[in-house]
Amino acid sequence: MAGRGGPFAEFVTAAAVLTRLPVGAALPADGAIAASGWAFPLVGAGVGALVALAFLIAELLGCGDAPAALIALAAGLAVTGALHEDGLADTADGFGGGSSREEKLAVMRDSRHGSFGVVALVLSLALRAAALGTIGEPMHAGLALIAAHAASRGALPALMRILAPARADGLGAMAGRPSLAVAIIAAVLGGAIALAVLGPRTGAIALTLTGGAVTLAAMLAHRQIGGYTGDVLGFFQQIGEIMMLLVAAAK
């Protein structure tokens, strides 16, 4: 039964789903991912900390801001297995290349990436690298990374509760529907982490703009395919992470 293992088991499940770290968790049962959703921002903060460490090491080695930013992004891809980036690319291909709901879902299920997916990936990496390079200073960049990774994942349980799975099978359907308590805890934790590391003013602006961007993305997903899939959740996370970093980089 989902959640039977308690908070620690749910945290491990969240880490197993969101990263490639060897946490030793078995394949989650139906509904277990939804029950573990409260831990998404905590796992995200951990990912952000690892990415921040890579940025700091690159800076200490004298790589410069732009190379350090790219190295940090590469570290994030390694930790997560490019899970969210793959979802972004598949979603862009489906939304951009399919003419009907069924065609869009079929395109998204195809593991090959088309023009829309490649462009979306390039833009995502370029915007995040530019934001980190603009911030430059390792401490500020590191805090921005922690906030971005935590807040972008903290929004996912609420979106999983508001939207319906777009297909009867796949990760989106298997994940289950988070409870209201799980959705609230995840959103609060993600927001609290962002406010704590970015400060009240910048954190509030970042969360507001990110919330608006993710809401628009959710509306687009509902219009395009009537809900979400596992790929669409990756799309949401990428939108959130990009917006958080852009606001943190704003002068």
N, C-alpha and C positions, 0 to 999 in steps of 0.2 A: 504494500500500500504506500502511496506517495506520502513522503513526510514522516514515515514511521521511524526512521533512523534518528530523528531529532535534528537540531540546528547544525551540528557539525557535519552530519552526513549530507544535509542539504547544501552546505557550503562546498563540500567536496564535489557534489554533483554539479553545482554551478561552475566550479573550476574545471571539471572534466568537459563540460559542454562548451565553455567559452575559450578554453586554451588547449594547448597541446602539452601542457605540463604533466609529468608522470605522477598523477595523484592516486592512481590505483583504484579508481572507481569503475564499477561495472556499468554496462549499458543501462541508462536510466529506464525504469518502467514507465508506462503511460501515466502522465500526470506528474511525474517526479520533477520534471524541469520546471513546470509551473510552480510547484511547491517550493522550489529552491530559488525562485525569482527574487526574493528579498535580498539574497546574497550577491546578485549581479553587480551592484555598484561597488561592493567590497572587493570582488574579484577584479573589477575594472580598475579600482585604485591600485591594486597590486600590479596589474599589467602596466599601468601608467608609471609606477615607481621603477619597474624594470627598464622601461623605455627611457625614463629620465636618467637612470644610471648609465645607460649606453650613451646618451647625449653628453653627460658629464665626462665620461672617460674619453670620448672622442675630442672634446674641447681641451681636456688636460693634455692630450697627446699632440695638441697643436693643429688639429685638422681644419679649424675654421668653422664658422657658423653654418654655412651651407652644407659642407660634407657631414658635419656632426648631425644636422637635421636628417639627412638621408640615412645615415647610419642608425639613428634612433628609430626611424620608420622601419628599417630593415629588421631591427631587433623586435619591434612590435609584430611584424609579419611572422617572424620565427616563433614567437611565443604563442600567437593565436592561430598559427597555421593559415593565415590570410582568410580566416573564416568569413569575416564581415566584408572584406573586399570582394570575395567571390560572390557573396550575396548581392552586393552593390552592382557588380558587373552583370550578373544574371537578371537582376531586376531591370536594369537599364535596357538590356537586350529585349526582354519580354515586353516592357511598356512601350519601347520605341519601335519594335519590329513586328509585333502581332497586331492583327486587325480586329480580332474578336477576343473575348475573355478566354476561350478555350485555346486559341492560338498563342496568346500571351503566356498562359500557364505551360503550354508545351515547349515554347522557346526557353522559358526559365528553367525547365527541367533538363534541357540539353546542356551537357557539361562544356561544350565548346563556346567560346566567347566571340561575339560579332563586333561590328564597328561601334555600336552604341556602348557596349560593355567596355571595350578598350578605351574609348574616350572618357567614360566615367571613371575608370581606374586612374588614368593619367591625370585627370583634373583633381581627383581626390588626393593623390600623392603629391601633386604639385602644390595645391593649396595648403596642405598640412606642412610640407617642407618649407614653403615660403613663410608661413606663420611662425614656425619655430626659428627659422633663420632671422626673421625680423626681431623676435624677442631676444635672441642671442645669448643673454646672460644665463648661465646654466641653472641657477637657483630658480629664477622666474620661469624659465622654460620647463623645468622639472615640475614645478607646482601646476603650471598650465596643463601639462600632460596628465597629471594625476586627476585634476578636475575634469578634463575632457573625457578620459576613459571611464571615470566613475559615473558622471552625470549621463553620458550617452547610453550606458547600460542600465542605469537606474530607471530610465523612461520605458524600457522594453516591457516589463510586466503590465504597466497600465495600458499600453497599446495592445498587448495580447488579450487584455480583459475587454477593452472597448471594441476592438475589431474581431471578426469571426475568421476562423481558418478558411482559406479560399479553396482548399481541396480536402477531400476526406482522408487522404493519406499523406505521408511526408512528415517532416519534422514539426511543421506548424501544428498539424492536427495531433501528432503524438505528444507534443509538449503539454497539452492540457490548458485549461483556463485558470490563470492565477486568481486566488481569492482577493476580495477587496483589501483585506489586511496586508497581504503580500504586496499588492500593487502600491499601497500607501507607504509601507515601510521602505520599499525599494526607492520610490520617488523622494521620500524624505532623506534617506541616507545619501543618495546621489546629490541632492541639493545641498545638504549640510556639508558634505565633503568639498563641494565646489566653493561654497561660501567661506569655509574655513581656510582654504589654501589660496583663493584668489582675493579674499577680502570682501566685505559686505557690498561695496559699490560695484566693483568689476564683476563679482560673482553674481549679483542680482541682475545686472545687465546681460551677462552671458546666459544665465538661465532663462531669462525672459525671451531673448532672441532665439535661443535654441529651442525653447518650448514652442514658439511660433513656427519655426522652420519644420520641426518634427510633426507638428499638427498639420501643416500643409502637406507634408509627405504622406501622412496617414490618410488625409482626404483624397490625395491622388491614388493611393493604393486601393481605397474603397471604390473609387470611380473606375479604375482600370480593371481590377479583378474581383472586386466585392469583398476584400478582406486582406489577409496576410498569409505568407508562407515563411518558411525558414529563411529563404533568400531575402524576402522583404524586411525581416527583422534586421538582417545585416545592413540593408539599405538605410533603415532608420538609424542604426548605430553610427554609420558613417556620416550621415547628415548632422547628427548631434555632435560628434567629435570634431568635425570640420568647423562648425559654428562656434563651438567653445574656444578652439584655438585661434580663430580669426578675431574674436572679441578680445581675447587675452593679448593678442599682438597689436591691437589698435592703439594708436598713439593719442 
